[in-house]
Amino acid sequence: MKKLKIFEGIGDINGSVLQSAIRQRYYVQFYYSRDDDGVLPGPRFVEPYCYGYSVVDGKIRQYLRAWMVASTDKEDNLKGKVKIRSVSKSGRRGRREWSAESGWRLYRVDSMSNMYVHRRKFSYYRKGYNGSTDIAMSTIIEQIPKSEFKGEKR
């Protein structure tokens, strides 16, 4: 498998890297290590849409709102190019039942590591995302407007 990447193995995730990936609509891959609230640690392959932060208990907490791609085999522009399956909440790689609502995830940036930004771009706006605000973030640093896309994809 040929890895298509710009940045390799970034230990601490740099906000400017996320901003650039969002602005250019690049797929992002990372390891997510949160193990509370039923979220299992493991690889994630996402379409990043929004990056920002909120103040929680007096501390700044950074977030990434992204569409989690269950399996790259199911994405037309990734078939045969990148082979990755994300870990789902149930602990399985890839999900059998995938819907527009279930693909949206909020990631804490402090739980992300080993990020790769792929040179492949996603081109459709995912249904179910409110592109003007995100209630999890009091301040949005970078976000893709819906007008940047050709159309919607479920």
Secondary structure, 3 states (H helix, E strand, C coil): CCCCCCCCCECCCCHHHHHHHHHHCEEEEEEECCCCCCCCCEEEEEEEEEEEEEEECCEEEEEEEEEECCEHHHCCCCCCCCCCECECCCCCECCCCCCCCCCEEEEEHHHEEEEEEEEEECCCEECCCCCCCCCCCCEEEEECCHHHCCCEEC
